[in-house]
Amino acid sequence: MAVVAFGLNPVEVVVLVAAVLLIIGPWLPYGVRRPVVLGAGAVFVPAAVALIVMGIRWQWLPVLAGGAIGLAFALPKRQRQRRRRLRTIVGSVTGLLLVLAGAGTAWALPVPVFPAPSGPYATGTTVVEWADPDREETATARRDDRRTVVVQFWYPAAESLPATERAWYLGRTPEEARVVAQGVAGYLGAPGFVLDGPVRARTRSVYDAPAAQGAARFPVVLFSPGLGGVRTQNTAWAEELAARGYVVAALDHPYDSAVVVMGDGRAVRTKVAATGDAAEDERRAARWTATRAADLSFVLTRLDRGAAPKPLAGRLDTRRAAATGHSLGGAAALLAVRQDTRFTAAVDLDGFPRDPAPRPFHRPVLAVTHEITPGQEREYLDRLARVLRLSTAAGYLLKVPDTAHLTFTDAPLYLPPLPGLVGTTGPHLTAQITGAFLDATLRDARGDLPALLAGYGDLEVFAKSPFG
């Protein structure tokens, strides 16, 4: 369905306007009351039916109830009896409150609309599932269970297809998207219906679309989501990079991601849990980080050995590969690039370092953090700075104003616009910052990288920069 202002589609707009007219109808001058009420009623009923047939969102049930109350009290008669007038007042107020509550929650929790990427390419996406024969799955009791990851690729595609062909946001099918949304909501302690907007969303990419024409080989950007996060949590960022000529490979980490739907249909839910003991939780976080770093290296190994999915066969340049991640995934990216010299660079999006034995990085590293007020979270910044000071390559610590932890994900597209929750910027900023760094490290782009990064916030540079 098309989406218009305030995240509402045309049918929702018609239902909302008609419901409001029905509610205020009894209070209009007698001469205009009849045509307004009859017109609004004639529009409201079929539009409500259409909304239900198309699949109504829960936020619109109060709107329909409010409109129905308005319809019941909107008879075009003169208000002469005191009792009837009192009932009409109560009905109008009740109906208006229901409409405002429904419309307000629909606005605060919209169906996300993914921005059109700015690069020259259309974008395709595909999903693979790979098992590592060299690692046991430590989260299960089966000794023959191999560590398995689900990887989604976004890549430069040949051409854009109609919106109806575009991939669903949270899964390969609407059913998978619903399972993922319920799993993520459960992980956050919220009811599943809160994330019904993302379930309905389509992205800008097309499944298994042919890769962009030509013989060019694309740099590879591996991505690990936050703790409990899922592979699609940074889709807008991934599509923007893909449109600029990168291949993004985002991982689902089973038993760590909130829920992972495997190829056989199993929904593997997280086994991550805090103990309340700070020292034990730190050890667990370090162990999860190490598992994720090994997952990143495993995927790079598969790509090195030519196991790219069919649309990308022969099109990947794994000699130009970056490890990236958000939150705990950012910590995993830092550890991966320190341990695995095949990675050319690392990007940590607001991730606390979890390496129990920090040692120098020999590759460029960009650490991006949300806005931190003076005196708060100093341990986070101090540890990041301490780790970056060990580097023999360029290290950048960028603190971005007007951001929050979730700014660096897709959350600003579908969560309430609360600055403390999602900041006041959007996913485009994350793509601009990381795109400048990746262009310099993976493509040897000329320019003053420190000056570019400093344009986005408060920048500290560690070690001599080869890019400025």
C-alpha positions in Angstrom: 0.0 0.0 0.0 1.2 3.5 -0.7 2.2 5.6 2.3 1.5 9.3 2.7 2.0 11.9 5.4 2.6 10.8 9.0 3.2 7.2 8.0 -0.5 6.6 7.1 -1.7 5.0 3.9 -4.6 6.6 1.9 -7.3 4.3 3.3 -6.2 5.1 6.9 -6.3 8.8 6.1 -9.8 8.5 4.7 -11.0 6.5 7.8 -9.4 9.0 10.2 -11.0 12.1 8.5 -14.4 10.5 8.2 -14.4 9.4 11.9 -13.5 12.9 13.0 -16.3 14.4 10.8 -18.8 12.0 12.3 -17.8 12.9 15.8 -18.0 16.7 15.3 -21.1 16.3 13.0 -23.7 16.8 15.8 -22.1 20.1 16.7 -22.1 21.7 13.3 -24.7 24.2 12.3 -28.0 22.5 11.5 -27.9 23.6 7.8 -24.6 21.8 7.1 -24.9 18.9 9.5 -26.9 16.6 7.3 -24.6 16.7 4.2 -21.4 16.4 6.3 -22.7 13.5 8.4 -24.2 11.6 5.4 -21.1 12.2 3.3 -18.8 11.1 6.2 -20.9 8.0 6.9 -21.0 7.0 3.3 -17.2 7.2 3.2 -16.4 5.8 6.7 -18.3 2.5 6.3 -16.7 1.2 3.1 -13.3 2.6 4.0 -13.5 0.7 7.3 -14.4 -2.5 5.5 -11.5 -2.0 3.1 -9.1 -1.4 6.0 -10.2 -4.7 7.6 -10.0 -6.6 4.4 -6.5 -5.3 3.7 -5.4 -6.3 7.2 -6.1 -3.8 9.9 -3.4 -2.7 12.4 -4.4 -2.9 16.0 -4.0 0.9 16.4 -6.9 1.4 14.1 -9.4 -0.5 16.2 -10.0 2.5 18.6 -10.3 4.7 15.5 -13.1 2.5 14.1 -14.8 2.3 17.5 -14.6 6.1 17.8 -16.0 6.5 14.3 -18.8 4.0 15.1 -19.7 6.0 18.2 -19.8 9.2 16.1 -22.0 7.6 13.6 -24.5 6.5 16.3 -24.8 10.1 17.6 -24.6 11.9 14.2 -28.3 11.8 13.4 -29.2 15.1 11.8 -31.7 16.3 14.4 -31.9 19.4 16.4 -30.4 19.0 19.9 -33.4 20.2 22.0 -33.6 17.6 24.8 -31.2 18.1 27.7 -30.7 14.3 28.2 -30.1 13.7 24.6 -27.6 16.6 24.5 -25.7 15.1 27.5 -25.5 11.7 25.9 -24.2 13.3 22.7 -21.5 15.2 24.7 -20.4 12.0 26.3 -20.4 10.1 23.0 -18.5 12.8 21.2 -15.8 13.0 23.9 -15.5 9.3 24.1 -15.3 8.9 20.3 -12.8 11.7 20.0 -10.5 10.2 22.7 -10.6 6.8 21.0 -9.7 8.3 17.6 -6.9 10.4 19.1 -5.5 7.4 21.0 -5.6 5.2 17.9 -4.2 7.7 15.5 -1.5 8.8 18.0 -0.2 5.2 18.5 -0.4 4.6 14.7 1.8 7.7 14.2 4.2 6.8 17.0 4.6 3.2 15.9 4.3 3.4 12.1 5.0 0.9 9.3 8.6 1.8 8.5 9.2 3.4 5.1 12.8 2.7 3.9 14.5 5.7 2.3 15.5 5.4 -1.3 19.3 4.8 -1.4 21.4 7.6 -2.9 23.9 5.4 -4.8 23.8 4.6 -8.5 22.8 1.0 -8.1 19.5 -0.8 -7.4 19.8 -3.3 -4.5 19.2 -7.0 -4.3 19.2 -9.3 -1.3 19.5 -13.0 -0.6 19.9 -15.3 2.4 22.1 -18.3 3.0 22.7 -20.7 5.9 26.1 -22.1 6.6 27.4 -24.6 9.2 31.0 -24.5 10.4 32.4 -28.0 10.3 35.3 -27.0 12.7 33.2 -25.7 15.5 30.7 -27.3 17.9 27.5 -25.4 18.9 28.2 -24.8 22.6 24.7 -23.6 23.3 23.2 -27.1 22.8 24.0 -30.5 24.4 24.4 -32.3 21.1 28.0 -33.1 20.4 27.3 -33.4 16.7 25.7 -30.0 16.5 27.8 -27.6 14.4 27.9 -23.9 14.8 25.5 -22.5 12.1 24.8 -18.9 11.1 22.2 -17.3 8.8 23.6 -14.6 6.6 21.7 -12.0 4.6 23.4 -10.2 1.7 22.6 -6.8 0.2 24.3 -6.1 -3.0 24.4 -3.9 -6.1 21.7 -5.1 -8.5 21.0 -4.8 -12.2 17.7 -2.8 -12.0 14.9 -1.8 -9.7 11.7 -3.9 -9.7 8.2 -2.8 -8.7 7.5 -2.2 -5.0 5.3 -5.4 -4.9 8.5 -7.4 -5.7 10.6 -6.0 -2.8 11.7 -8.0 0.1 9.9 -8.1 3.4 11.8 -6.4 6.2 12.1 -8.9 9.0 12.1 -12.1 7.1 12.0 -14.0 3.9 8.2 -14.4 4.2 5.4 -12.6 6.1 5.2 -15.6 8.4 9.0 -15.4 9.2 8.7 -11.7 9.7 5.9 -12.2 12.3 7.9 -14.8 14.2 11.0 -12.5 14.3 8.9 -9.5 15.4 7.3 -11.6 18.2 10.8 -12.9 19.3 12.3 -9.4 19.4 9.4 -7.9 21.2 9.5 -10.8 23.7 13.2 -10.2 24.2 12.5 -6.6 25.0 9.7 -7.5 27.4 7.0 -6.0 25.1 3.9 -7.6 23.6 4.3 -8.8 20.1 1.7 -6.5 18.6 3.9 -3.5 19.4 6.1 -4.4 16.4 3.3 -5.1 13.9 4.6 -2.1 11.8 7.9 -3.7 10.9 6.1 -7.0 10.1 4.2 -5.2 7.3 7.2 -3.3 5.9 8.9 -3.9 2.6 12.5 -2.8 1.9 14.0 -1.3 -1.2 15.7 -4.6 -2.2 14.5 -7.5 -4.3 15.3 -11.1 -3.4 17.8 -12.9 -5.7 17.9 -10.0 -8.2 20.7 -10.3 -10.7 23.8 -8.5 -9.6 24.8 -5.2 -11.4 26.2 -5.8 -14.8 29.9 -5.7 -15.5 32.9 -7.5 -14.2 33.5 -5.2 -11.2 34.3 -7.0 -7.9 32.7 -5.4 -4.8 34.2 -4.8 -1.4 32.6 -6.8 1.4 31.2 -5.4 4.7 30.4 -8.0 7.3 27.9 -7.0 10.0 27.1 -8.3 13.5 23.9 -6.9 15.1 23.5 -5.9 18.8 22.8 -8.3 21.6 19.4 -9.8 20.9 19.4 -8.0 17.6 18.7 -9.7 14.3 20.4 -9.5 10.9 17.9 -7.1 9.4 18.2 -4.4 12.1 20.4 -2.2 9.9 18.7 -2.7 6.6 18.5 1.0 5.6 22.2 1.3 6.2 23.0 -1.9 4.3 20.9 -0.9 1.3 22.6 2.5 1.2 26.0 0.9 1.2 24.9 -1.7 -1.5 23.6 1.1 -3.7 27.1 2.7 -3.4 28.8 -0.5 -4.6 29.4 -2.6 -1.5 28.2 -6.0 -0.6 26.9 -6.2 3.0 26.7 -9.6 4.7 24.7 -9.4 8.0 24.7 -12.3 10.4 22.1 -13.9 12.6 23.9 -15.5 15.6 21.7 -18.4 16.8 21.1 -18.6 20.6 22.3 -15.0 20.8 20.0 -13.1 18.4 16.5 -12.8 19.9 15.2 -15.3 17.4 16.6 -16.9 14.2 14.4 -18.8 11.8 16.5 -21.6 10.3 16.1 -23.0 6.8 14.2 -26.0 8.2 11.6 -23.7 9.8 12.9 -24.0 13.4 12.7 -20.7 15.4 15.9 -20.7 17.5 15.5 -18.3 20.4 18.1 -16.6 22.5 19.7 -18.3 25.5 21.5 -15.1 26.6 20.6 -14.1 30.1 22.1 -11.8 32.7 22.9 -13.3 36.1 23.0 -10.1 38.2 26.7 -10.8 39.1 28.8 -8.1 37.3 31.9 -10.2 37.1 30.0 -13.2 35.7 28.1 -11.1 33.2 31.3 -9.6 32.0 32.8 -13.1 31.4 29.6 -14.1 29.5 29.7 -11.0 27.4 33.3 -11.7 26.5 32.4 -15.3 25.6 29.5 -14.1 23.4 31.7 -11.6 21.7 34.4 -14.2 21.0 31.7 -16.5 19.4 30.5 -13.6 17.2 34.0 -12.7 16.2 34.6 -16.3 15.2 31.3 -16.2 13.2 32.5 -13.2 11.3 35.8 -14.9 10.4 34.0 -18.1 9.4 31.7 -16.2 7.0 34.8 -14.4 5.5 36.4 -17.8 5.1 33.4 -19.2 3.2 33.5 -16.2 0.9 37.2 -16.5 0.4 36.6 -20.1 -0.8 34.1 -19.0 -3.4 30.9 -19.9 -1.5 29.1 -16.6 -2.3 25.4 -17.1 -3.1 24.5 -17.4 -6.8 23.8 -13.8 -7.7 27.3 -12.8 -6.4 29.4 -15.7 -7.8 32.7 -14.2 -8.9 31.7 -10.6 -7.9 33.3 -10.3 -4.4 36.6 -8.8 -3.5 37.4 -10.4 -0.2 40.8 -8.7 -0.1 38.8 -5.6 0.7 36.7 -6.7 3.7 35.5 -4.8 6.8 34.2 -6.2 10.1 31.4 -4.0 11.4 28.7 -4.2 14.1 26.4 -2.5 16.4 26.6 -2.6 20.2 27.8 -6.1 21.2 28.3 -6.7 17.4 30.6 -3.7 17.4 32.7 -5.3 20.1 32.8 -8.5 18.0 34.0 -6.5 15.0 36.8 -5.0 17.0 37.9 -8.5 18.2 37.6 -10.0 14.7 39.8 -7.4 13.1 42.4 -7.8 15.9 42.5 -11.6 15.5 42.0 -12.0 11.8 44.4 -10.0 9.6 42.3 -10.7 6.5 40.0 -7.9 7.5 41.0 -4.5 6.1 39.2 -2.3 8.6 36.6 -2.3 11.4 33.6 -0.2 12.4 32.2 -0.3 15.9 28.8 1.3 16.1 28.3 2.2 19.8 29.8 -1.0 21.1 31.6 -1.4 24.4 34.9 -3.3 23.9 34.7 -6.8 25.3 38.2 -8.1 24.5 39.6 -9.4 27.9 43.2 -9.0 26.7 43.3 -5.9 24.5 46.2 -5.8 22.0 47.1 -3.5 19.2 45.0 -3.2 16.0 47.0 -3.3 12.9 44.1 -2.2 10.7 42.1 1.2 10.7 39.3 1.3 13.2 36.3 3.7 13.4 34.3 3.7 16.7 31.1 5.8 16.6 29.2 6.6 19.8 26.0 8.2 20.7 25.9 11.6 22.4 27.2 11.2 26.0 26.7 14.1 28.5 29.6 15.1 30.7 30.1 12.8 33.6 28.1 9.9 32.2 29.4 6.6 30.8 33.0 7.6 31.2 34.1 4.0 31.6 32.7 3.3 28.0 34.6 6.2 26.5 37.7 5.6 28.5 37.9 1.9 27.4 37.3 2.8 23.8 40.1 5.4 23.9 42.4 3.0 25.7 41.9 0.3 23.1 42.3 2.7 20.2 45.6 4.0 21.7 47.0 0.5 21.3 46.6 0.6 17.6 49.5 0.8 15.1 47.0 1.9 12.4 44.7 4.8 12.4 42.0 4.9 15.0 39.0 7.2 15.1 36.6 7.9 18.0 33.6 9.9 16.8 30.9 11.1 19.3 27.8 12.2 17.3 25.5 14.8 18.8 21.7 14.3 18.8 22.0 10.6 18.8 21.0 7.7 21.0 22.1 4.0 21.1 19.3 3.0 18.6 20.0 5.9 16.2 22.6 3.6 14.5 19.9 1.0 13.6 16.5 1.1 11.7 14.7 1.9 15.0 14.1 5.6 14.1 11.9 4.4 11.3 9.4 2.6 13.4 9.7 3.5 17.1 8.3 6.6 18.9 10.2 9.7 18.0 11.7 10.1 21.5 15.1 11.7 21.4 16.3 9.7 24.4 15.3 6.5 22.6 16.2 7.0 18.9 17.8 10.4 18.8 16.8 13.1 16.4 18.6 11.9 13.3 18.1 8.8 11.1 19.8 5.9 9.5 21.1 8.1 6.7 23.7 9.6 9.1 25.1 6.2 10.0 25.6 5.5 6.3 27.2 8.8 5.6 29.7 8.4 8.4 30.6 4.8 7.8 30.5 5.3 4.0 33.3 7.9 4.2 35.4 5.6 6.4 34.9 2.6 4.1 35.6 4.6 1.0 38.9 5.6 2.5 39.9 2.1 3.8 38.4 -0.3 1.3 38.6 1.9 -1.9 41.6 4.2 -1.2 39.4 7.2 -1.8 41.3 10.4 -1.7 40.4 13.2 0.6 40.9 14.3 4.2 39.1 11.6 6.2 39.6 13.2 9.6 38.1 16.4 8.3 35.1 14.5 6.8 34.5 12.6 10.1 34.9 15.8 12.2 32.0 17.3 10.3 29.7 14.8 12.0 30.7 15.3 15.6 33.5 15.4 18.2 36.4 13.4 16.7 39.5 12.0 18.4 42.2 10.6 16.2 44.6 7.9 17.6 47.9 7.1 15.8 48.9 8.9 12.6 46.1 8.9 10.0 47.1 7.8 6.5 43.9 9.3 5.1 44.4 13.0 5.7 
